Amino acid sequence: VVSTQSTGSESPNFKSKVELLEADCNKNLAMIFIKENNFSKGLDYARKALDYNELDEKSLYRYCTCAVNLGIISEAKWAIEQLISINKSSTLYNQMHKQVLIRVQSENERQKKLYQNMF
């Protein structure tokens, strides 16, 4: 087990390498939990990876995947929009964007019906 607590004597280069490793570990843990259909934990680890680099494509994609599967559509929409802004030509991102937009529309329709039934 490696301690991430600073002793104050590490070089800036060492600290940046440790941060890269921590980000990669979080990114990989997110993928493991996605494979196990544990999207809540996957989302947590993807979020931790994004704390190190908010424009990391793998972290954003894994975050989006988890958010979609958990029904957190606003978060999924944010993540996929970030991905599209980074790589507009990605077929994978464009497909995910369509799925998210369908979920957004579906959720809007559900809320509209729910609101109409209230009155």
Backbone as CSV, one residue per row, in Angstrom:
resi,resn,N_x,N_y,N_z,CA_x,CA_y,CA_z,C_x,C_y,C_z
1,VAL,0.853,-1.180,0.000,0.000,0.000,0.000,0.892,1.233,0.000
2,VAL,0.596,2.138,-0.918,1.369,3.366,-1.048,0.593,4.504,-0.407
3,SER,1.252,5.249,0.442,0.619,6.395,1.075,0.649,7.583,0.124
4,THR,-0.460,8.287,0.032,-0.521,9.468,-0.821,-0.321,10.740,-0.011
5,GLN,0.003,10.597,1.277,0.230,11.775,2.100,1.609,12.348,1.797
6,SER,1.666,13.632,1.722,2.902,14.321,1.392,3.776,14.449,2.629
7,THR,5.067,14.224,2.435,6.025,14.459,3.515,6.668,15.821,3.358
8,GLY,6.385,16.486,2.223,6.932,17.805,1.980,8.277,17.769,1.279
9,SER,8.902,16.595,1.175,10.229,16.528,0.577,10.205,15.957,-0.842
10,GLU,9.023,15.599,-1.358,8.942,15.045,-2.702,9.147,16.139,-3.734
11,SER,9.710,15.750,-4.855,9.883,16.707,-5.941,8.544,16.892,-6.664
12,PRO,8.367,18.031,-7.327,7.124,18.245,-8.095,6.923,17.167,-9.163
13,ASN,7.998,16.700,-9.754,7.918,15.653,-10.766,7.377,14.354,-10.161
14,PHE,7.844,14.012,-8.955,7.369,12.817,-8.266,5.878,12.937,-7.964
15,LYS,5.470,14.108,-7.482,4.055,14.326,-7.154,3.173,14.185,-8.390
16,SER,3.622,14.719,-9.514,2.807,14.624,-10.726,2.719,13.179,-11.207
17,LYS,3.785,12.408,-11.036,3.740,10.992,-11.409,2.771,10.224,-10.515
18,VAL,2.777,10.531,-9.240,1.857,9.882,-8.307,0.413,10.230,-8.673
19,GLU,0.171,11.485,-8.999,-1.182,11.900,-9.385,-1.634,11.191,-10.657
20,LEU,-0.738,11.033,-11.617,-1.085,10.299,-12.840,-1.445,8.853,-12.527
21,LEU,-0.668,8.236,-11.649,-0.955,6.851,-11.265,-2.283,6.744,-10.525
22,GLU,-2.555,7.685,-9.638,-3.829,7.681,-8.911,-5.001,7.850,-9.875
23,ALA,-4.856,8.752,-10.830,-5.915,8.969,-11.822,-6.142,7.706,-12.641
24,ASP,-5.047,7.063,-13.078,-5.168,5.816,-13.849,-5.819,4.711,-13.023
25,CYS,-5.452,4.612,-11.753,-6.060,3.594,-10.877,-7.558,3.829,-10.744
26,ASN,-7.949,5.074,-10.527,-9.377,5.394,-10.400,-10.122,5.102,-11.696
27,LYS,-9.493,5.436,-12.815,-10.093,5.181,-14.127,-10.293,3.673,-14.326
28,ASN,-9.285,2.883,-13.957,-9.372,1.430,-14.113,-10.384,0.818,-13.148
29,LEU,-10.445,1.335,-11.935,-11.453,0.852,-10.993,-12.861,1.155,-11.498
30,ALA,-13.040,2.316,-12.113,-14.345,2.644,-12.692,-14.734,1.594,-13.722
31,MET,-13.786,1.204,-14.574,-14.072,0.201,-15.605,-14.405,-1.156,-14.992
32,ILE,-13.691,-1.533,-13.952,-13.967,-2.804,-13.269,-15.403,-2.814,-12.751
33,PHE,-15.818,-1.731,-12.107,-17.174,-1.684,-11.558,-18.230,-1.616,-12.652
34,ILE,-17.908,-1.001,-13.789,-18.837,-1.018,-14.921,-19.027,-2.452,-15.395
35,LYS,-17.922,-3.190,-15.528,-17.997,-4.594,-15.972,-18.821,-5.439,-15.005
36,GLU,-18.799,-5.071,-13.725,-19.568,-5.795,-12.705,-20.984,-5.231,-12.536
37,ASN,-21.372,-4.292,-13.397,-22.684,-3.631,-13.330,-22.923,-2.917,-12.003
38,ASN,-21.835,-2.482,-11.379,-21.941,-1.686,-10.158,-21.678,-0.232,-10.554
39,PHE,-22.708,0.380,-11.145,-22.547,1.696,-11.738,-22.381,2.802,-10.701
40,SER,-22.881,2.590,-9.520,-22.715,3.591,-8.465,-21.243,3.740,-8.082
41,LYS,-20.580,2.622,-7.846,-19.149,2.681,-7.525,-18.336,3.118,-8.738
42,GLY,-18.747,2.676,-9.911,-18.075,3.101,-11.131,-18.120,4.611,-11.298
43,LEU,-19.282,5.186,-11.006,-19.442,6.638,-11.095,-18.512,7.342,-10.107
44,ASP,-18.430,6.811,-8.886,-17.555,7.407,-7.872,-16.103,7.432,-8.335
45,TYR,-15.631,6.301,-8.866,-14.228,6.236,-9.289,-13.976,7.057,-10.546
46,ALA,-14.929,7.110,-11.451,-14.768,7.959,-12.636,-14.703,9.424,-12.212
47,ARG,-15.523,9.798,-11.235,-15.519,11.172,-10.724,-14.162,11.493,-10.093
48,LYS,-13.607,10.537,-9.338,-12.282,10.745,-8.737,-11.221,10.922,-9.817
49,ALA,-11.310,10.147,-10.879,-10.346,10.284,-11.979,-10.493,11.645,-12.639
50,LEU,-11.721,12.128,-12.767,-11.952,13.441,-13.372,-11.428,14.577,-12.496
51,ASP,-11.294,14.325,-11.200,-10.711,15.343,-10.323,-9.271,15.661,-10.725
52,TYR,-8.584,14.683,-11.301,-7.199,14.884,-11.736,-7.127,15.529,-13.117
53,ASN,-8.062,15.169,-13.991,-8.078,15.721,-15.346,-9.513,15.694,-15.842
54,GLU,-10.160,16.831,-15.806,-11.589,16.900,-16.148,-11.867,16.710,-17.631
55,LEU,-10.827,16.645,-18.461,-11.017,16.444,-19.891,-10.481,15.093,-20.368
56,ASP,-10.243,14.177,-19.441,-9.768,12.851,-19.813,-10.913,12.067,-20.455
57,GLU,-10.712,11.638,-21.686,-11.793,11.006,-22.447,-12.280,9.708,-21.814
58,LYS,-11.373,8.854,-21.389,-11.805,7.580,-20.783,-12.616,7.825,-19.515
59,SER,-12.146,8.748,-18.689,-12.869,9.047,-17.448,-14.252,9.616,-17.742
60,LEU,-14.323,10.523,-18.703,-15.617,11.103,-19.074,-16.565,10.049,-19.637
61,TYR,-16.037,9.181,-20.494,-16.884,8.143,-21.087,-17.404,7.184,-20.009
62,ARG,-16.534,6.805,-19.101,-16.957,5.897,-18.024,-17.946,6.585,-17.091
63,TYR,-17.726,7.858,-16.837,-18.658,8.642,-16.019,-20.028,8.688,-16.696
64,CYS,-20.024,8.955,-17.994,-21.272,9.015,-18.755,-21.989,7.668,-18.746
65,THR,-21.245,6.599,-18.971,-21.820,5.251,-18.978,-22.517,4.954,-17.658
66,CYS,-21.847,5.274,-16.571,-22.434,5.017,-15.251,-23.658,5.897,-15.009
67,ALA,-23.551,7.168,-15.363,-24.667,8.087,-15.145,-25.900,7.655,-15.937
68,VAL,-25.711,7.232,-17.191,-26.836,6.757,-18.010,-27.482,5.551,-17.345
69,ASN,-26.677,4.601,-16.917,-27.211,3.383,-16.320,-27.860,3.616,-14.963
70,LEU,-27.473,4.685,-14.292,-28.093,5.032,-13.011,-29.284,5.970,-13.184
71,GLY,-29.505,6.431,-14.425,-30.614,7.337,-14.685,-30.338,8.772,-14.277
72,ILE,-29.065,9.110,-14.110,-28.685,10.484,-13.766,-28.412,11.203,-15.088
73,ILE,-29.480,11.542,-15.763,-29.405,12.002,-17.144,-28.691,13.349,-17.267
74,SER,-28.882,14.243,-16.325,-28.210,15.546,-16.414,-26.691,15.384,-16.365
75,GLU,-26.216,14.461,-15.537,-24.776,14.197,-15.452,-24.272,13.521,-16.728
76,ALA,-25.062,12.603,-17.251,-24.684,11.917,-18.491,-24.606,12.918,-19.632
77,LYS,-25.567,13.829,-19.669,-25.589,14.841,-20.731,-24.362,15.737,-20.634
78,TRP,-24.013,16.153,-19.429,-22.822,16.985,-19.241,-21.575,16.256,-19.742
79,ALA,-21.412,14.997,-19.349,-20.214,14.234,-19.715,-20.129,14.017,-21.226
80,ILE,-21.249,13.671,-21.852,-21.199,13.401,-23.297,-20.970,14.698,-24.066
81,GLU,-21.479,15.804,-23.583,-21.213,17.080,-24.238,-19.736,17.447,-24.146
82,GLN,-19.112,17.122,-23.018,-17.665,17.332,-22.880,-16.909,16.468,-23.883
83,LEU,-17.327,15.213,-24.010,-16.664,14.302,-24.945,-16.807,14.767,-26.385
84,ILE,-18.000,15.201,-26.757,-18.243,15.673,-28.120,-17.392,16.917,-28.402
85,SER,-17.245,17.775,-27.412,-16.434,18.982,-27.625,-14.953,18.631,-27.800
86,ILE,-14.519,17.524,-27.209,-13.131,17.083,-27.343,-12.910,16.383,-28.682
87,ASN,-13.877,15.534,-29.063,-13.704,14.710,-30.262,-15.041,14.593,-30.994
88,LYS,-15.313,15.557,-31.856,-16.591,15.613,-32.579,-16.770,14.467,-33.573
89,SER,-15.678,13.891,-34.054,-15.761,12.874,-35.102,-15.908,11.449,-34.568
90,SER,-15.917,11.272,-33.265,-16.011,9.929,-32.699,-17.412,9.341,-32.895
91,THR,-17.470,8.244,-33.586,-18.747,7.546,-33.794,-19.314,7.073,-32.457
92,LEU,-18.453,6.560,-31.608,-18.877,6.066,-30.302,-19.523,7.180,-29.475
93,TYR,-18.891,8.339,-29.434,-19.432,9.456,-28.658,-20.741,9.955,-29.250
94,ASN,-20.821,9.988,-30.570,-22.056,10.435,-31.211,-23.204,9.463,-30.955
95,GLN,-22.918,8.159,-30.933,-23.949,7.169,-30.612,-24.418,7.342,-29.168
96,MET,-23.456,7.531,-28.258,-23.807,7.730,-26.853,-24.610,9.012,-26.700
97,HIS,-24.262,10.046,-27.447,-24.986,11.314,-27.390,-26.443,11.116,-27.792
98,LYS,-26.683,10.342,-28.851,-28.056,10.054,-29.284,-28.822,9.325,-28.188
99,GLN,-28.177,8.344,-27.550,-28.827,7.598,-26.466,-29.194,8.528,-25.310
100,VAL,-28.276,9.421,-24.968,-28.533,10.355,-23.867,-29.680,11.290,-24.224
101,LEU,-29.703,11.793,-25.458,-30.782,12.689,-25.870,-32.131,11.982,-25.850
102,ILE,-32.160,10.713,-26.241,-33.402,9.926,-26.170,-33.856,9.799,-24.724
103,ARG,-32.905,9.547,-23.817,-33.243,9.434,-22.391,-33.734,10.773,-21.831
104,VAL,-33.120,11.867,-22.273,-33.556,13.198,-21.838,-34.992,13.446,-22.292
105,GLN,-35.284,13.141,-23.555,-36.633,13.335,-24.088,-37.635,12.450,-23.354
106,SER,-37.272,11.221,-23.109,-38.139,10.292,-22.394,-38.431,10.794,-20.979
107,GLU,-37.412,11.281,-20.303,-37.579,11.798,-18.947,-38.451,13.053,-18.958
108,ASN,-38.259,13.902,-19.937,-39.093,15.111,-20.045,-40.559,14.750,-20.258
109,GLU,-40.820,13.759,-21.106,-42.191,13.312,-21.354,-42.797,12.696,-20.108
110,ARG,-42.002,11.914,-19.382,-42.492,11.291,-18.145,-42.864,12.354,-17.125
111,GLN,-42.015,13.356,-16.977,-42.302,14.424,-16.023,-43.514,15.248,-16.445
112,LYS,-43.671,15.456,-17.746,-44.824,16.199,-18.254,-46.120,15.458,-17.929
113,LYS,-46.132,14.134,-18.148,-47.321,13.327,-17.843,-47.599,13.336,-16.338
114,LEU,-46.550,13.217,-15.566,-46.700,13.225,-14.121,-47.294,14.550,-13.648
115,TYR,-46.813,15.640,-14.212,-47.308,16.962,-13.861,-48.767,17.129,-14.286
116,GLN,-49.114,16.613,-15.475,-50.491,16.735,-15.953,-51.445,15.932,-15.075
117,ASN,-51.008,14.801,-14.576,-51.851,13.971,-13.725,-52.089,14.581,-12.351
118,MET,-51.276,15.555,-12.003,-51.438,16.193,-10.699,-52.649,17.133,-10.681
119,PHE,-53.084,17.559,-11.856,-54.186,18.535,-11.912,-55.364,18.029,-12.656
